[in-house]
Amino acid sequence: MHVSIIDCATITPAYQCFNKLVKAFAIPMEYHLPPANGIQSLRRNKPSDAYILFGSYSNVCDRFAWQKEVALFAQEKLEANIPVLGICFGHQLMADHFGGTIDLCTPDGKLLEGTRQFTVLQNQWGFSSGEVLRIFKCHKYEIKKLPNSFECLGSSPECTYELVRHNHLRFLGIQGHPEASWDFYETLDPPLGSQEIEEASTDGLSIIHRFLNVAHHLLSV
């Protein structure tokens, strides 16, 4: 299996998050940075078996040209039955693209950072209803209204749409950061304890693992 990471970073590329996934899953992965380089490399390379959209300091309300290009590219892959995982900005980007509403989490634009737990609501994508998972968080925006074609798979008191899916396309979206590496969580304020980091890291990789399992299963169908 071959996976493409689409990093939506506009300030500091998420190289360490990419490295973390390469090491954790030991499968071929390639890295692309559309905000700086466009999507030409994605178009020229052989299609991957799955795509992961990373987060961004930008937000979907910016309406940058590269954002639209990434959303259309992801839709194209989804319609070809290739799974796409959206993380934080990637989660919001695709919800917006399919007709949802994205806005500030709080009226004052407070940055939500640290970790939180969310509860799984359905048996989908390898998740079990009632399962509780911890996730790293760092965001000011969130999904306020789901598209009609989306369904909520996980929720928390702080964020209604923690985990979502498209009803008939292979899209999974997560508001938190399951890919977070040391250079991500060490910048969070207040600092996190070692046990909290370990739990969020373990659960985060478990979330990505379930996504990759679905992608791998599709290869054998």
Secondary structure as GFF3:
##gff-version 3
##sequence-region A 1 221
A	DSSP	beta_strand	3	6	.	.	.	ID=ss1
A	DSSP	alpha_helix	15	25	.	.	.	ID=ss2
A	DSSP	beta_strand	29	32	.	.	.	ID=ss3
A	DSSP	alpha_helix	34	37	.	.	.	ID=ss4
A	DSSP	alpha_helix	40	44	.	.	.	ID=ss5
A	DSSP	beta_strand	50	53	.	.	.	ID=ss6
A	DSSP	three_ten_helix	60	62	.	.	.	ID=ss7
A	DSSP	alpha_helix	65	79	.	.	.	ID=ss8
A	DSSP	beta_strand	84	87	.	.	.	ID=ss9
A	DSSP	alpha_helix	89	97	.	.	.	ID=ss10
A	DSSP	beta_strand	101	104	.	.	.	ID=ss11
A	DSSP	beta_strand	112	120	.	.	.	ID=ss12
A	DSSP	beta_strand	132	139	.	.	.	ID=ss13
A	DSSP	beta_strand	141	145	.	.	.	ID=ss14
A	DSSP	beta_strand	150	155	.	.	.	ID=ss15
A	DSSP	beta_strand	163	166	.	.	.	ID=ss16
A	DSSP	beta_strand	171	174	.	.	.	ID=ss17
A	DSSP	alpha_helix	182	185	.	.	.	ID=ss18
A	DSSP	alpha_helix	194	220	.	.	.	ID=ss19
###
